[in-house]
Amino acid sequence: MTFWEHLDELRGVIIRCLIVTLVLMVVAFVFKDEVFRIVLLPKGDRLQLINTAVTGQFITHMMVSFYVALIGAMPYILHQLFRFISPGLYPQEKRLTLRLMLSGYLMFMLGVLFSYFVIFPFTVTFLGNYQVATEVTNLISLESYIDTLLVLSLLLGILFELPVVSWLLSRFGLLTASSMRKFRRHALLAIVIASAVITPTSDAFTLLLVSVPVYLLYELSILVVRK
């Protein structure tokens, strides 16, 4: 294939991915009650959300529908990307690329689920009920709630990519299991600091909820790099 034929094929991949994402976005938009029942579940019954902008709820509805559609379309997007690049790869490179895509997606989604079921409920409960004085009442906006959920989900998803990134670096000869064991203490300190930055709550329990799983991922990364 010529350069322009490759470009035309890439355009087709992008168009197909956009169409699938758009269709899923419409589906998520239509099933508003079901989607927001899941999105608002971590806040519990004690925390009440407010809306302060005329178009606030509609824009939030559109944004949440887009992110739900993007997550749902991601397997198809990865499949299309793999089909596009696979003709230029050797059989071994195809296996490695497919393994990288699948493991990267699964680890990212595992981090998102960990944030949704564990970290975010503790965070939103703590911050939503935290008061500097009894005279100050918390009025949590819907936009702030969604932004916090998205940021924590994204950060935890990235952190859970640690074994995948370590494996990729080892394939390029930039990382070894011995070096990871040598700097284990430094990694633990870095993980605790990163966990403290990610979790806006100040209690040690929430800090442990994040740092312990991430450190276990670091140990898993050592095993992955050894293979």
Order of alpha helices (4+ residues) and beta strands (2+ residues): alpha-alpha-beta-alpha-alpha-alpha-beta-alpha-alpha-alpha-alpha-alpha
